[in-house]
Amino acid sequence: MKHAPVKQPCSVMLAALALSLTACATKPPTQPVASPQLPPPPSLSTPIPSLSYSESAAAVIKSWRTRLTATVLMSEPSSKPGQ
């Protein structure tokens, strides 16, 4: 019994598939990325702030809130906002 000849497009597609699979499999492994270096520690002559960041931020927010509520629109309630 004779086998039917394989169509040319099928054999081309099979060859292309085999080449693409082998091309994906032969990629070299990537080198790990080096970790960034840490910055140098602060010098011992750097002065330490007298207030902590949280305390200075709270003072700035308090002054901002005071200035905001001191405006005419915020100090007088209005029945028609925006007027």
C-alpha positions as CSV (number, residue, x, y, z in Angstrom):
1,M,0.0,0.0,0.0
2,K,1.4,3.3,-1.0
3,H,1.4,6.4,1.2
4,A,0.0,9.6,-0.2
5,P,2.7,12.3,-0.7
6,V,2.8,14.9,2.0
7,K,1.7,18.3,0.8
8,Q,4.4,20.9,0.5
9,P,2.7,23.5,2.7
10,C,2.4,21.0,5.6
11,S,6.0,20.0,5.4
12,V,7.1,23.7,5.4
13,M,4.9,24.4,8.4
14,L,6.3,21.4,10.2
15,A,9.9,22.5,9.5
16,A,9.1,26.1,10.7
17,L,7.6,24.8,13.9
18,A,10.6,22.6,14.6
19,L,13.0,25.5,14.0
20,S,11.1,27.8,16.2
21,L,11.0,25.3,19.1
22,T,14.7,24.7,18.9
23,A,15.5,28.4,18.6
24,C,13.6,29.0,21.9
25,A,15.3,26.2,23.6
26,T,18.9,27.4,22.9
27,K,18.8,30.8,24.5
28,P,21.7,31.3,26.9
29,P,20.8,31.9,30.6
30,T,20.7,35.5,31.6
31,Q,23.2,36.8,34.1
32,P,21.8,37.9,37.5
33,V,21.7,41.7,37.9
34,A,24.1,43.1,40.4
35,S,22.5,44.7,43.5
36,P,22.9,48.4,43.8
37,Q,25.5,49.7,46.3
38,L,24.3,51.2,49.5
39,P,25.0,54.9,50.0
40,P,27.7,55.8,52.5
41,P,26.4,56.4,56.1
42,P,26.0,60.0,57.2
43,S,29.0,61.7,58.6
44,L,29.4,62.0,62.4
45,S,29.6,65.8,62.0
46,T,26.0,66.0,60.6
47,P,23.8,67.7,63.2
48,I,20.8,65.8,64.5
49,P,17.6,67.9,64.1
50,S,16.1,69.2,67.3
51,L,12.6,68.2,66.2
52,S,11.6,64.8,64.8
53,Y,10.1,64.6,61.3
54,S,6.7,63.8,62.8
55,E,6.8,66.8,65.1
56,S,7.8,69.3,62.4
57,A,5.2,67.9,60.0
58,A,2.5,68.3,62.7
59,A,3.5,71.9,63.2
60,V,3.4,72.6,59.5
61,I,-0.1,71.0,59.2
62,K,-1.3,72.9,62.2
63,S,-0.2,76.3,60.8
64,W,-1.7,75.3,57.4
65,R,-5.0,74.4,59.0
66,T,-5.0,77.7,61.0
67,R,-4.5,79.8,57.9
68,L,-7.1,77.8,56.0
69,T,-9.8,78.2,58.6
70,A,-9.0,81.9,59.1
71,T,-10.3,82.7,55.6
72,V,-13.7,84.4,55.2
73,L,-15.2,81.4,53.4
74,M,-14.2,78.9,56.1
75,S,-15.0,81.1,59.1
76,E,-18.6,82.1,58.1
77,P,-21.0,79.3,57.4
78,S,-23.0,79.9,54.2
79,S,-26.3,78.5,53.2
80,K,-25.2,78.7,49.6
81,P,-21.7,77.3,49.3
82,G,-19.5,78.9,46.6
83,Q,-21.1,82.4,46.9
